[in-house]
């Protein structure tokens, strides 16, 4: 039984990472795609925007459906749509068709956030953080590896091979999910889809821990997105090559490998402390970038430390937040997750926009200062309002 559980968690982690990577493949290779498809600069700017907007729509309108319909059915359907869209994107020659396909990929990739709560169903209540942390390791590694991987594939084989690679990988995952993923019954009360969406507004309005955790991680994810928007531009200005930037992306994955450890800490009730430390890590990760001045060994060391600390901070806060919201209500779990992810996703979208705008309109220092302001604001809010971790720690002690 233990071996089967470990295999399922591994499958969930790989599936989440492979799905969410599709949101980031195009970001570092936009210039190659737009040149090949003869896109105007205006349209090429929509490449990543449509994928992100599609994902946000999927989070709000599709993820909660797992409280109405068996999650496996939705996951298999969305995986199939992602595979078809990726396959057609690999051969598309029309710019408008390609933009439509990227939006469709974003929408269907939200299946990753239906997979994550399954870990909470597999796990004993006292180990939810540990199990979810393992799955989130896969998801975060998928986010981190997508950009450098797409750069290297494009350098060697062309940008279309990126979508071909994704198609093949997701096809394998679809076969594994179809065969091995349990077909859990729906835990929610009987609702129509329209009532489900209305209930989400009520859940958000009446669930203070959800609003708090959503705000905290929206701030941290805004900095995360700003960081990965600004840093590659900054490094190119310092004459770093695409390969060097890609290697930096691979190295910083190390921080995401600690999510299981964060989950164990959350299970023990150290959510308040874990949240504070995570926010401080994100602040420090951006702060030390002010010492990046040239293409030198010192810069490389700073970048490695910064990237690892950033991932540690974002991962730690994300796991703490999921531990809180997954402990609220099993019947609302997918709606809670959809709302949580939607909230901080739009924080990430805001961070990407502000990072690019502030860098080009002003300078790197301005962009980095804004990157520090987001987690600092979250930390101040948490010091005032962060009580859920202390409460959960007392609950854990009482059930021990």
QUIDA-V201473 format. One record per residue. N is the residue number from 1. NEAR is the number of other ideal C-beta (glycine too) atoms within 8 Angstrom. Layout:
BEGIN
N:NEAR  N:NEAR
END
This chain:
BEGIN
1:4  2:5  3:6  4:7  5:9  6:8  7:9  8:12  9:13  10:10  11:13  12:14  13:14  14:10  15:14  16:16  17:15  18:13  19:16  20:14  21:14  22:15  23:13  24:11  25:14  26:12  27:9  28:11  29:13  30:11  31:7  32:10  33:14  34:14  35:8  36:7  37:11  38:6  39:10  40:6  41:7  42:6  43:11  44:12  45:8  46:9  47:14  48:11  49:8  50:12  51:16  52:14  53:11  54:15  55:14  56:13  57:11  58:15  59:14  60:12  61:9  62:13  63:16  64:14  65:12  66:13  67:14  68:10  69:8  70:10  71:13  72:11  73:9  74:14  75:13  76:11  77:8  78:15  79:15  80:9  81:11  82:15  83:12  84:8  85:12  86:16  87:11  88:10  89:12  90:11  91:7  92:10  93:5  94:7  95:9  96:6  97:10  98:12  99:12  100:8  101:13  102:14  103:12  104:11  105:16  106:19  107:13  108:13  109:17  110:14  111:13  112:12  113:12  114:16  115:15  116:16  117:14  118:13  119:15  120:12  121:8  122:10  123:11  124:5  125:6  126:7  127:9  128:16  129:15  130:12  131:14  132:17  133:16  134:15  135:15  136:17  137:14  138:15  139:14  140:15  141:12  142:14  143:12  144:14  145:13  146:14  147:15  148:15  149:12  150:16  151:14  152:10  153:12  154:13  155:7  156:6  157:5  158:6  159:12  160:8  161:12  162:13  163:13  164:11  165:9  166:13  167:12  168:8  169:9  170:14  171:9  172:8  173:14  174:12  175:8  176:11  177:14  178:8  179:6  180:8  181:12  182:7  183:6  184:10  185:4  186:9  187:8  188:10  189:4  190:3  191:10  192:5  193:8  194:6  195:8  196:14  197:10  198:8  199:10  200:13  201:8  202:8  203:13  204:10  205:6  206:5  207:10  208:5  209:10  210:14  211:9  212:13  213:14  214:13  215:11  216:15  217:16  218:13  219:13  220:20  221:14  222:14  223:16  224:13  225:15  226:16  227:13  228:9  229:13  230:15  231:11  232:11  233:10  234:12  235:12  236:9  237:6  238:10  239:6  240:9  241:6  242:8  243:9  244:9  245:15  246:13  247:9  248:16  249:13  250:10  251:10  252:13  253:12  254:8  255:15  256:12  257:8  258:10  259:16  260:10  261:8  262:15  263:18  264:11  265:10  266:15  267:13  268:8  269:12  270:10  271:14  272:12  273:8  274:16  275:15  276:12  277:10  278:16  279:17  280:10  281:13  282:17  283:12  284:9  285:14  286:15  287:9  288:10  289:13  290:7  291:7  292:10  293:5  294:6  295:6  296:7  297:5  298:7  299:12  300:9  301:8  302:12  303:13  304:11  305:9  306:12  307:14  308:12  309:13  310:17  311:15  312:12  313:18  314:15  315:17  316:16  317:16  318:13  319:17  320:16  321:13  322:14  323:16  324:14  325:13  326:13  327:8  328:10  329:6  330:6  331:8  332:11  333:13  334:15  335:14  336:15  337:15  338:14  339:14  340:15  341:11  342:11  343:12  344:13  345:13  346:10  347:16  348:14  349:12  350:10  351:17  352:13  353:8  354:12  355:16  356:11  357:8  358:11  359:15  360:6  361:5  362:8  363:6  364:8  365:8  366:10  367:15  368:13  369:8  370:12  371:14  372:12  373:8  374:15  375:15  376:10  377:9  378:14  379:12  380:8  381:12  382:13  383:8  384:6  385:7  386:13  387:7  388:12  389:16  390:9  391:8  392:13  393:13  394:9  395:9  396:12  397:8  398:6  399:6  400:4
END
